Amino acid sequence: MSTRQVSKHHWPRGCHPCPARACGEQIAFHMLACRRHWHRLPRDLRALLVTTWKTGDLTRYVSLREEAIAWLRRK
């Protein structure tokens, strides 16, 4: 690999890949998924994620986040 090429496992600082299966779009760390896949999540799950994040219920948020990631990887 030349010095100009970057391994697919090295994303720009502050980014991570969208967790949806076969997506890999680079997104900011504060986002769960890219826009396209975020809007594919069930509306009620998205609403719960936003609510638990805003209220600081991190235990519930982490559980919902894992559920959302699993949902994205199944589709």
C-alpha positions as CSV (number, residue, x, y, z in Angstrom):
1,M,0.0,0.0,0.0
2,S,1.4,3.4,-1.0
3,T,1.6,6.2,1.5
4,R,-1.3,7.9,-0.3
5,Q,-3.6,4.9,0.1
6,V,-5.5,4.5,3.4
7,S,-6.6,1.1,4.7
8,K,-10.4,0.8,4.9
9,H,-9.9,0.3,8.7
10,H,-8.5,3.9,9.2
11,W,-11.2,6.5,9.0
12,P,-10.8,10.2,9.4
13,R,-10.5,11.4,13.0
14,G,-13.9,11.6,14.6
15,C,-15.6,9.2,12.2
16,H,-16.7,5.6,12.1
17,P,-18.4,3.4,9.5
18,C,-22.2,3.1,9.3
19,P,-23.1,-0.2,11.0
20,A,-25.6,-1.2,8.4
21,R,-24.6,-4.3,6.5
22,A,-22.4,-3.6,3.4
23,C,-22.7,0.2,3.9
24,G,-19.5,1.5,5.5
25,E,-20.2,5.1,4.8
26,Q,-18.1,7.3,7.1
27,I,-20.2,9.2,9.6
28,A,-19.4,11.4,12.6
29,F,-19.0,9.6,15.9
30,H,-22.1,11.3,17.4
31,M,-24.3,9.6,14.7
32,L,-25.6,6.1,14.9
33,A,-25.9,5.5,11.2
34,C,-25.8,7.3,7.9
35,R,-28.8,9.3,6.9
36,R,-30.2,6.6,4.6
37,H,-30.0,3.9,7.1
38,W,-31.1,6.0,10.1
39,H,-34.4,6.6,8.2
40,R,-34.8,2.9,7.5
41,L,-34.9,2.2,11.2
42,P,-38.5,1.8,12.6
43,R,-39.8,5.2,13.5
44,D,-40.6,4.2,17.1
45,L,-37.0,2.9,17.6
46,R,-35.6,6.2,16.3
47,A,-37.8,8.2,18.6
48,L,-36.8,6.1,21.6
49,L,-33.1,6.5,20.7
50,V,-33.4,10.3,20.5
51,T,-35.5,10.5,23.7
52,T,-33.2,8.3,25.8
53,W,-30.1,10.2,24.5
54,K,-31.6,13.6,25.3
55,T,-32.8,12.6,28.8
56,G,-29.4,11.0,29.6
57,D,-30.7,7.5,30.2
58,L,-27.5,6.0,28.9
59,T,-28.3,2.5,30.1
60,R,-31.5,2.4,28.1
61,Y,-29.8,4.2,25.2
62,V,-27.0,1.6,24.9
63,S,-29.5,-1.2,24.9
64,L,-31.6,0.5,22.2
65,R,-28.4,1.3,20.2
66,E,-27.4,-2.3,20.2
67,E,-31.0,-3.2,19.1
68,A,-30.8,-0.7,16.3
69,I,-27.4,-1.9,15.1
70,A,-28.7,-5.5,15.1
71,W,-31.7,-4.4,13.1
72,L,-29.6,-2.6,10.5
73,R,-27.3,-5.7,10.1
74,R,-30.3,-8.0,9.5
75,K,-31.7,-5.9,6.7
